[in-house]
Amino acid sequence: MLGWWHSHPVREWCKSCPEAKQRVCSMRGDFLSEDDRLLHRAVFPGAWNLALVVNDVAYDDPTLSLFGWRRGLLALRGHHVLGGAATAAPHENIQEAHRAGV
């Protein structure tokens, strides 16, 4: 098994917030929760294992975040969706990504 995927229903989590706040909410971005990271460490410890997160955000199209192992830490990974646009490149500073909870 290569990995797993799940969604972050940010649209639902933030529905009581005003639109302006939702548009700048940190939950719109790329993140794995502490529970997500614990699960990945326990079930997907292989260097090749990936976690894909679908972020369902209000006022925009859903986004995809891909995470994988890099030097023993879970880090945001760059990816390309066939027929879609390329996403951001992986974090260059692994320690910074780890401190940020990525």
KETIDO-269323 format. One record per residue (C-alpha): x, z, y; residue number from 1; residue in three letters. Coordinates in nm, 2 decimals. Example, Ala and Ser with C-alpha at 12.3 -4.5 7.8 and 13.67 -1.06 7.14 Angstrom:
# residues 2
<xx 1.23 zz 0.78 yy -0.45 num 1 residuo ALA>
<xx 1.37 zz 0.71 yy -0.11 num 2 residuo SER>
This chain:
# residues 102
<xx 0.00 zz 0.00 yy 0.00 num 1 residuo MET>
<xx 0.14 zz -0.10 yy 0.34 num 2 residuo LEU>
<xx -0.05 zz 0.15 yy 0.55 num 3 residuo GLY>
<xx -0.38 zz 0.24 yy 0.70 num 4 residuo TRP>
<xx -0.60 zz 0.19 yy 1.00 num 5 residuo TRP>
<xx -0.86 zz 0.38 yy 1.19 num 6 residuo HIS>
<xx -1.03 zz 0.37 yy 1.52 num 7 residuo SER>
<xx -1.03 zz 0.59 yy 1.83 num 8 residuo HIS>
<xx -1.39 zz 0.57 yy 1.97 num 9 residuo PRO>
<xx -1.27 zz 0.63 yy 2.33 num 10 residuo VAL>
<xx -1.60 zz 0.48 yy 2.46 num 11 residuo ARG>
<xx -1.79 zz 0.76 yy 2.29 num 12 residuo GLU>
<xx -1.54 zz 1.04 yy 2.37 num 13 residuo TRP>
<xx -1.55 zz 0.96 yy 2.74 num 14 residuo CYS>
<xx -1.91 zz 0.85 yy 2.79 num 15 residuo LYS>
<xx -1.98 zz 1.14 yy 3.02 num 16 residuo SER>
<xx -1.69 zz 1.06 yy 3.25 num 17 residuo CYS>
<xx -1.73 zz 0.83 yy 3.56 num 18 residuo PRO>
<xx -1.61 zz 0.47 yy 3.52 num 19 residuo GLU>
<xx -1.32 zz 0.52 yy 3.76 num 20 residuo ALA>
<xx -1.18 zz 0.81 yy 3.55 num 21 residuo LYS>
<xx -1.24 zz 0.62 yy 3.22 num 22 residuo GLN>
<xx -1.03 zz 0.32 yy 3.35 num 23 residuo ARG>
<xx -0.72 zz 0.54 yy 3.39 num 24 residuo VAL>
<xx -0.78 zz 0.78 yy 3.10 num 25 residuo CYS>
<xx -0.47 zz 0.85 yy 2.89 num 26 residuo SER>
<xx -0.68 zz 0.81 yy 2.58 num 27 residuo MET>
<xx -0.72 zz 0.44 yy 2.65 num 28 residuo ARG>
<xx -0.35 zz 0.39 yy 2.57 num 29 residuo GLY>
<xx -0.15 zz 0.39 yy 2.25 num 30 residuo ASP>
<xx -0.14 zz 0.72 yy 2.07 num 31 residuo PHE>
<xx -0.17 zz 0.89 yy 1.74 num 32 residuo LEU>
<xx -0.33 zz 1.24 yy 1.74 num 33 residuo SER>
<xx -0.15 zz 1.53 yy 1.57 num 34 residuo GLU>
<xx -0.39 zz 1.49 yy 1.28 num 35 residuo ASP>
<xx -0.31 zz 1.12 yy 1.26 num 36 residuo ASP>
<xx 0.07 zz 1.19 yy 1.25 num 37 residuo ARG>
<xx 0.03 zz 1.47 yy 0.99 num 38 residuo LEU>
<xx -0.17 zz 1.23 yy 0.76 num 39 residuo LEU>
<xx 0.08 zz 0.95 yy 0.81 num 40 residuo HIS>
<xx 0.38 zz 1.18 yy 0.72 num 41 residuo ARG>
<xx 0.20 zz 1.31 yy 0.41 num 42 residuo ALA>
<xx 0.05 zz 0.99 yy 0.27 num 43 residuo VAL>
<xx 0.26 zz 0.71 yy 0.42 num 44 residuo PHE>
<xx 0.62 zz 0.84 yy 0.43 num 45 residuo PRO>
<xx 0.78 zz 0.50 yy 0.33 num 46 residuo GLY>
<xx 1.00 zz 0.32 yy 0.58 num 47 residuo ALA>
<xx 0.76 zz 0.02 yy 0.56 num 48 residuo TRP>
<xx 0.44 zz 0.21 yy 0.61 num 49 residuo ASN>
<xx 0.23 zz 0.13 yy 0.92 num 50 residuo LEU>
<xx -0.07 zz 0.28 yy 1.10 num 51 residuo ALA>
<xx -0.30 zz 0.06 yy 1.30 num 52 residuo LEU>
<xx -0.53 zz 0.21 yy 1.56 num 53 residuo VAL>
<xx -0.83 zz 0.02 yy 1.71 num 54 residuo VAL>
<xx -0.90 zz 0.17 yy 2.05 num 55 residuo ASN>
<xx -1.26 zz 0.11 yy 2.14 num 56 residuo ASP>
<xx -1.26 zz 0.16 yy 2.52 num 57 residuo VAL>
<xx -1.54 zz 0.13 yy 2.77 num 58 residuo ALA>
<xx -1.52 zz -0.15 yy 3.04 num 59 residuo TYR>
<xx -1.27 zz -0.35 yy 2.84 num 60 residuo ASP>
<xx -1.20 zz -0.52 yy 2.51 num 61 residuo ASP>
<xx -1.08 zz -0.31 yy 2.22 num 62 residuo PRO>
<xx -0.70 zz -0.28 yy 2.19 num 63 residuo THR>
<xx -0.48 zz -0.25 yy 1.89 num 64 residuo LEU>
<xx -0.19 zz -0.01 yy 1.85 num 65 residuo SER>
<xx 0.06 zz -0.03 yy 1.57 num 66 residuo LEU>
<xx 0.29 zz 0.26 yy 1.47 num 67 residuo PHE>
<xx 0.56 zz 0.28 yy 1.21 num 68 residuo GLY>
<xx 0.87 zz 0.47 yy 1.12 num 69 residuo TRP>
<xx 1.19 zz 0.42 yy 1.32 num 70 residuo ARG>
<xx 1.49 zz 0.65 yy 1.26 num 71 residuo ARG>
<xx 1.27 zz 0.91 yy 1.10 num 72 residuo GLY>
<xx 1.01 zz 0.93 yy 1.38 num 73 residuo LEU>
<xx 0.67 zz 0.76 yy 1.42 num 74 residuo LEU>
<xx 0.70 zz 0.51 yy 1.70 num 75 residuo ALA>
<xx 0.49 zz 0.25 yy 1.87 num 76 residuo LEU>
<xx 0.57 zz -0.09 yy 1.72 num 77 residuo ARG>
<xx 0.54 zz -0.43 yy 1.87 num 78 residuo GLY>
<xx 0.31 zz -0.68 yy 1.70 num 79 residuo HIS>
<xx 0.14 zz -1.01 yy 1.74 num 80 residuo HIS>
<xx -0.22 zz -1.09 yy 1.64 num 81 residuo VAL>
<xx -0.26 zz -1.45 yy 1.52 num 82 residuo LEU>
<xx -0.48 zz -1.63 yy 1.76 num 83 residuo GLY>
<xx -0.44 zz -1.35 yy 2.01 num 84 residuo GLY>
<xx -0.19 zz -1.24 yy 2.27 num 85 residuo ALA>
<xx 0.13 zz -1.05 yy 2.20 num 86 residuo ALA>
<xx 0.13 zz -0.67 yy 2.28 num 87 residuo THR>
<xx 0.39 zz -0.45 yy 2.43 num 88 residuo ALA>
<xx 0.74 zz -0.43 yy 2.27 num 89 residuo ALA>
<xx 0.83 zz -0.12 yy 2.08 num 90 residuo PRO>
<xx 0.96 zz 0.19 yy 2.28 num 91 residuo HIS>
<xx 1.33 zz 0.16 yy 2.34 num 92 residuo GLU>
<xx 1.38 zz 0.53 yy 2.37 num 93 residuo ASN>
<xx 1.27 zz 0.69 yy 2.04 num 94 residuo ILE>
<xx 1.31 zz 1.05 yy 2.15 num 95 residuo GLN>
<xx 1.09 zz 0.98 yy 2.46 num 96 residuo GLU>
<xx 0.82 zz 0.82 yy 2.23 num 97 residuo ALA>
<xx 0.83 zz 1.13 yy 2.01 num 98 residuo HIS>
<xx 0.80 zz 1.37 yy 2.30 num 99 residuo ARG>
<xx 0.50 zz 1.17 yy 2.43 num 100 residuo ALA>
<xx 0.33 zz 1.22 yy 2.09 num 101 residuo GLY>
<xx 0.36 zz 0.86 yy 1.98 num 102 residuo VAL>
